[in-house]
């Protein structure tokens, strides 16, 4: 992870200097995870369109960004979320609302089954189960596990306290663990969920060229 972060940080800096190859590297590193996050916000059908809008803004505003790889992922996720909420409003759909964070308490994720769910999510094998979670839990899990943000960065994206995000992620992972271990028609076994290539670093589309913006 440290090596990957160092490479992403270097690629962002090079992209800010106008290196198109570096921008493509940034896109390949971040887009699959960003797309997974957007699917929890706007659904499968609209996620690609919203992602394209987000990347246009990322490319346009890249020169203003300052920070390392982790801050870049948080910055990109915040842009994507704002574009998703704009998309929902334009179509007359209610913007996604998370749970009441005043009801959340800061709890450590110390459950073995939650750890198993986190490991499965990290490999992209349970993305289709995210839709079964309450929205605040789904976003917290995606941002922490799939996008790779720490609780502070995820909280900045969501406009919540880090403790609230940690608790929502903990509850979401526990629920995912239950779904992963369930049998029968109401549950989905882990092995029954096909792997999703876009979360394994496969580039689904060509990034928008910065020079065209």
C-alpha beads as a LAMMPS data file, in Angstrom:
LAMMPS data file: protein, C-alpha beads

213 atoms
212 bonds

1 atom types
1 bond types

-500.0 500.0 xlo xhi
-500.0 500.0 ylo yhi
-500.0 500.0 zlo zhi

Masses

1 110.0

Atoms # bond

1 1 1 0.000 0.000 0.000
2 1 1 2.821 2.410 0.857
3 1 1 4.454 1.779 -2.487
4 1 1 1.168 2.253 -4.306
5 1 1 0.525 5.482 -2.407
6 1 1 3.976 6.792 -3.273
7 1 1 3.393 6.005 -6.942
8 1 1 -0.022 7.682 -6.909
9 1 1 1.366 10.774 -5.178
10 1 1 4.124 11.013 -7.792
11 1 1 1.627 10.504 -10.622
12 1 1 -0.638 13.270 -9.304
13 1 1 2.296 15.688 -9.126
14 1 1 3.379 14.781 -12.654
15 1 1 -0.190 15.138 -13.937
16 1 1 -0.332 18.610 -12.427
17 1 1 2.717 19.439 -14.546
18 1 1 0.850 18.375 -17.666
19 1 1 2.014 14.762 -18.041
20 1 1 -0.845 12.976 -19.820
21 1 1 0.573 9.519 -19.119
22 1 1 0.683 10.360 -15.425
23 1 1 -2.935 11.482 -15.533
24 1 1 -3.890 8.159 -17.087
25 1 1 -2.018 6.422 -14.274
26 1 1 -4.007 8.426 -11.723
27 1 1 -7.231 7.549 -13.501
28 1 1 -6.469 3.829 -13.613
29 1 1 -5.569 3.814 -9.930
30 1 1 -8.610 5.713 -8.672
31 1 1 -11.467 5.272 -11.142
32 1 1 -12.495 1.653 -10.385
33 1 1 -12.910 2.405 -6.680
34 1 1 -14.632 5.711 -7.377
35 1 1 -17.049 3.946 -9.695
36 1 1 -17.862 1.410 -6.992
37 1 1 -18.685 4.267 -4.630
38 1 1 -20.913 6.003 -7.179
39 1 1 -22.887 2.818 -7.730
40 1 1 -24.009 2.996 -4.107
41 1 1 -25.203 6.575 -4.654
42 1 1 -26.877 6.643 -8.073
43 1 1 -27.116 2.983 -9.116
44 1 1 -25.495 0.888 -11.810
45 1 1 -27.145 2.609 -14.786
46 1 1 -26.066 6.170 -13.994
47 1 1 -22.740 5.547 -12.265
48 1 1 -20.595 5.779 -15.414
49 1 1 -22.150 9.087 -16.498
50 1 1 -21.679 10.629 -13.066
51 1 1 -18.121 9.302 -12.935
52 1 1 -17.393 11.013 -16.248
53 1 1 -18.704 14.305 -14.863
54 1 1 -16.584 13.856 -11.761
55 1 1 -13.433 13.172 -13.768
56 1 1 -14.002 16.239 -15.911
57 1 1 -14.047 18.337 -12.747
58 1 1 -11.054 16.478 -11.306
59 1 1 -9.084 17.181 -14.481
60 1 1 -10.192 20.809 -14.573
61 1 1 -9.387 21.510 -10.916
62 1 1 -6.319 19.298 -10.555
63 1 1 -3.917 22.236 -10.436
64 1 1 -5.607 23.456 -7.244
65 1 1 -5.141 20.185 -5.390
66 1 1 -2.452 19.892 -2.732
67 1 1 -1.656 16.737 -0.800
68 1 1 -0.624 13.104 -0.954
69 1 1 -2.342 10.014 -2.358
70 1 1 -4.752 9.600 0.546
71 1 1 -5.845 13.222 0.374
72 1 1 -6.275 12.900 -3.391
73 1 1 -8.575 9.904 -3.004
74 1 1 -10.639 11.852 -0.479
75 1 1 -10.724 14.913 -2.715
76 1 1 -11.821 12.845 -5.712
77 1 1 -14.479 11.046 -3.655
78 1 1 -15.871 14.361 -2.431
79 1 1 -16.137 15.643 -6.007
80 1 1 -17.822 12.404 -7.084
81 1 1 -20.316 12.579 -4.231
82 1 1 -21.225 16.188 -5.039
83 1 1 -21.763 15.306 -8.687
84 1 1 -23.908 12.339 -7.627
85 1 1 -26.116 14.497 -5.418
86 1 1 -26.465 17.051 -8.233
87 1 1 -27.441 14.210 -10.558
88 1 1 -30.134 12.989 -8.169
89 1 1 -31.561 16.471 -7.671
90 1 1 -31.701 17.168 -11.408
91 1 1 -33.775 14.029 -11.890
92 1 1 -36.174 14.823 -9.104
93 1 1 -34.905 12.078 -6.848
94 1 1 -34.247 12.730 -3.215
95 1 1 -30.562 13.128 -2.425
96 1 1 -29.190 10.248 -0.407
97 1 1 -29.445 10.865 3.323
98 1 1 -27.357 8.986 5.868
99 1 1 -28.451 8.012 9.344
100 1 1 -28.591 10.353 12.318
101 1 1 -25.006 10.484 13.512
102 1 1 -26.096 11.577 16.996
103 1 1 -27.358 8.038 17.464
104 1 1 -23.955 6.568 16.682
105 1 1 -21.278 5.812 19.225
106 1 1 -17.631 5.226 18.514
107 1 1 -16.985 1.478 18.577
108 1 1 -13.949 -0.485 17.401
109 1 1 -14.451 -2.971 14.580
110 1 1 -13.311 -5.958 16.638
111 1 1 -15.577 -8.618 15.156
112 1 1 -13.878 -11.518 13.337
113 1 1 -16.760 -11.862 10.886
114 1 1 -16.604 -8.146 10.130
115 1 1 -12.931 -8.605 9.336
116 1 1 -13.812 -11.403 6.924
117 1 1 -16.349 -9.145 5.235
118 1 1 -13.743 -6.400 4.925
119 1 1 -11.294 -8.819 3.308
120 1 1 -13.957 -9.993 0.861
121 1 1 -14.862 -6.428 -0.027
122 1 1 -11.239 -5.588 -0.638
123 1 1 -11.174 -8.228 -3.371
124 1 1 -14.359 -6.882 -4.968
125 1 1 -16.358 -10.106 -4.410
126 1 1 -19.322 -8.681 -2.511
127 1 1 -20.063 -5.347 -4.155
128 1 1 -23.585 -6.437 -5.064
129 1 1 -24.387 -6.889 -1.363
130 1 1 -23.678 -3.247 -0.571
131 1 1 -27.099 -2.283 -1.901
132 1 1 -28.714 -4.182 0.962
133 1 1 -27.180 -1.916 3.583
134 1 1 -28.654 1.335 4.934
135 1 1 -27.189 4.186 2.902
136 1 1 -25.011 5.621 5.662
137 1 1 -23.471 2.205 6.282
138 1 1 -23.003 1.531 2.567
139 1 1 -21.172 4.814 2.011
140 1 1 -18.992 4.348 5.072
141 1 1 -17.997 0.816 4.038
142 1 1 -17.288 1.827 0.443
143 1 1 -15.203 4.842 1.418
144 1 1 -13.228 2.984 4.097
145 1 1 -12.725 -0.374 2.378
146 1 1 -13.104 0.133 -1.372
147 1 1 -11.910 3.715 -1.882
148 1 1 -9.346 3.192 0.869
149 1 1 -9.887 6.309 2.987
150 1 1 -9.180 6.532 6.691
151 1 1 -12.040 7.541 8.971
152 1 1 -10.996 11.204 9.021
153 1 1 -10.896 11.514 5.227
154 1 1 -14.167 9.601 4.854
155 1 1 -15.771 11.884 7.435
156 1 1 -14.698 14.925 5.423
157 1 1 -16.342 13.476 2.319
158 1 1 -19.593 12.734 4.165
159 1 1 -19.649 15.811 6.381
160 1 1 -19.749 13.703 9.551
161 1 1 -17.587 13.017 12.564
162 1 1 -14.882 10.339 12.204
163 1 1 -16.440 8.361 15.060
164 1 1 -19.792 8.308 13.283
165 1 1 -18.157 7.008 10.119
166 1 1 -16.241 4.321 12.002
167 1 1 -19.420 3.126 13.673
168 1 1 -21.427 3.117 10.444
169 1 1 -18.653 1.127 8.757
170 1 1 -18.523 -1.285 11.707
171 1 1 -22.271 -1.901 11.564
172 1 1 -22.199 -2.257 7.802
173 1 1 -19.379 -4.797 7.926
174 1 1 -21.184 -6.812 10.570
175 1 1 -24.286 -6.898 8.379
176 1 1 -22.211 -7.886 5.362
177 1 1 -20.653 -10.680 7.395
178 1 1 -24.153 -11.965 8.146
179 1 1 -25.056 -11.826 4.445
180 1 1 -21.828 -13.536 3.447
181 1 1 -22.447 -16.369 5.875
182 1 1 -26.132 -16.790 5.084
183 1 1 -27.498 -19.857 3.331
184 1 1 -30.734 -20.373 1.456
185 1 1 -32.782 -18.090 -0.819
186 1 1 -32.524 -15.066 1.467
187 1 1 -28.750 -15.104 1.690
188 1 1 -25.831 -15.037 -0.682
189 1 1 -22.843 -17.227 0.003
190 1 1 -19.429 -15.700 -0.571
191 1 1 -18.524 -18.093 -3.344
192 1 1 -21.753 -17.291 -5.170
193 1 1 -20.747 -13.674 -5.712
194 1 1 -18.707 -13.304 -8.900
195 1 1 -15.539 -11.198 -8.808
196 1 1 -15.865 -7.752 -10.360
197 1 1 -12.986 -6.901 -12.700
198 1 1 -13.356 -3.141 -12.339
199 1 1 -12.245 -3.405 -8.732
200 1 1 -9.132 -5.334 -9.670
201 1 1 -7.486 -2.483 -11.522
202 1 1 -8.998 -3.067 -14.952
203 1 1 -9.517 0.230 -16.734
204 1 1 -13.122 0.326 -18.027
205 1 1 -12.807 3.505 -20.078
206 1 1 -10.262 5.974 -21.355
207 1 1 -9.874 8.975 -19.040
208 1 1 -10.815 12.421 -20.344
209 1 1 -7.705 14.119 -21.760
210 1 1 -6.697 17.138 -19.686
211 1 1 -5.605 18.989 -22.786
212 1 1 -9.186 18.977 -24.084
213 1 1 -10.546 20.751 -20.995

Bonds

1 1 1 2
2 1 2 3
3 1 3 4
4 1 4 5
5 1 5 6
6 1 6 7
7 1 7 8
8 1 8 9
9 1 9 10
10 1 10 11
11 1 11 12
12 1 12 13
13 1 13 14
14 1 14 15
15 1 15 16
16 1 16 17
17 1 17 18
18 1 18 19
19 1 19 20
20 1 20 21
21 1 21 22
22 1 22 23
23 1 23 24
24 1 24 25
25 1 25 26
26 1 26 27
27 1 27 28
28 1 28 29
29 1 29 30
30 1 30 31
31 1 31 32
32 1 32 33
33 1 33 34
34 1 34 35
35 1 35 36
36 1 36 37
37 1 37 38
38 1 38 39
39 1 39 40
40 1 40 41
41 1 41 42
42 1 42 43
43 1 43 44
44 1 44 45
45 1 45 46
46 1 46 47
47 1 47 48
48 1 48 49
49 1 49 50
50 1 50 51
51 1 51 52
52 1 52 53
53 1 53 54
54 1 54 55
55 1 55 56
56 1 56 57
57 1 57 58
58 1 58 59
59 1 59 60
60 1 60 61
61 1 61 62
62 1 62 63
63 1 63 64
64 1 64 65
65 1 65 66
66 1 66 67
67 1 67 68
68 1 68 69
69 1 69 70
70 1 70 71
71 1 71 72
72 1 72 73
73 1 73 74
74 1 74 75
75 1 75 76
76 1 76 77
77 1 77 78
78 1 78 79
79 1 79 80
80 1 80 81
81 1 81 82
82 1 82 83
83 1 83 84
84 1 84 85
85 1 85 86
86 1 86 87
87 1 87 88
88 1 88 89
89 1 89 90
90 1 90 91
91 1 91 92
92 1 92 93
93 1 93 94
94 1 94 95
95 1 95 96
96 1 96 97
97 1 97 98
98 1 98 99
99 1 99 100
100 1 100 101
101 1 101 102
102 1 102 103
103 1 103 104
104 1 104 105
105 1 105 106
106 1 106 107
107 1 107 108
108 1 108 109
109 1 109 110
110 1 110 111
111 1 111 112
112 1 112 113
113 1 113 114
114 1 114 115
115 1 115 116
116 1 116 117
117 1 117 118
118 1 118 119
119 1 119 120
120 1 120 121
121 1 121 122
122 1 122 123
123 1 123 124
124 1 124 125
125 1 125 126
126 1 126 127
127 1 127 128
128 1 128 129
129 1 129 130
130 1 130 131
131 1 131 132
132 1 132 133
133 1 133 134
134 1 134 135
135 1 135 136
136 1 136 137
137 1 137 138
138 1 138 139
139 1 139 140
140 1 140 141
141 1 141 142
142 1 142 143
143 1 143 144
144 1 144 145
145 1 145 146
146 1 146 147
147 1 147 148
148 1 148 149
149 1 149 150
150 1 150 151
151 1 151 152
152 1 152 153
153 1 153 154
154 1 154 155
155 1 155 156
156 1 156 157
157 1 157 158
158 1 158 159
159 1 159 160
160 1 160 161
161 1 161 162
162 1 162 163
163 1 163 164
164 1 164 165
165 1 165 166
166 1 166 167
167 1 167 168
168 1 168 169
169 1 169 170
170 1 170 171
171 1 171 172
172 1 172 173
173 1 173 174
174 1 174 175
175 1 175 176
176 1 176 177
177 1 177 178
178 1 178 179
179 1 179 180
180 1 180 181
181 1 181 182
182 1 182 183
183 1 183 184
184 1 184 185
185 1 185 186
186 1 186 187
187 1 187 188
188 1 188 189
189 1 189 190
190 1 190 191
191 1 191 192
192 1 192 193
193 1 193 194
194 1 194 195
195 1 195 196
196 1 196 197
197 1 197 198
198 1 198 199
199 1 199 200
200 1 200 201
201 1 201 202
202 1 202 203
203 1 203 204
204 1 204 205
205 1 205 206
206 1 206 207
207 1 207 208
208 1 208 209
209 1 209 210
210 1 210 211
211 1 211 212
212 1 212 213
